[in-house]
């Protein structure tokens, strides 16, 4: 709402794309999923949409940060590996793109999975 007027009606469709979906096994099986939403479709208009991911549901295996208590590190060119005790996986943050991790050998999000996004002023839009 803005100034008492509903700008986006309940049930409006938000459209976007999967920016990244990659599978890794360096800290146990996991996927990195990155989403970006760019448009809101209402019965009367198609509007630009820009937001930042704030939080996600945390069913078993889903988190915003991936930390593993043990992993194996391979030293390239030396043909040997060593055990390490703690791995924290980082991703590069991209404005407007929300990234989170899903553990497991197969990618799956449960029905009803929720993510919280906060609308923002699009930095690409020109304002005097």
Buried (B, 14 or more C-beta within 10 A) or exposed (E): EEEEEEEBEEEBEBEBEEBBEEEEEEBBBBBBBBBBBBEBBBEEEEBEBBBBBEEBEEEEBBBBEBEBEEBEEEEEEEEEEEEEEEBEBEBEEEEBBBBBBBBBEEEEBEEEEEBEBEEEEBEEEEEE
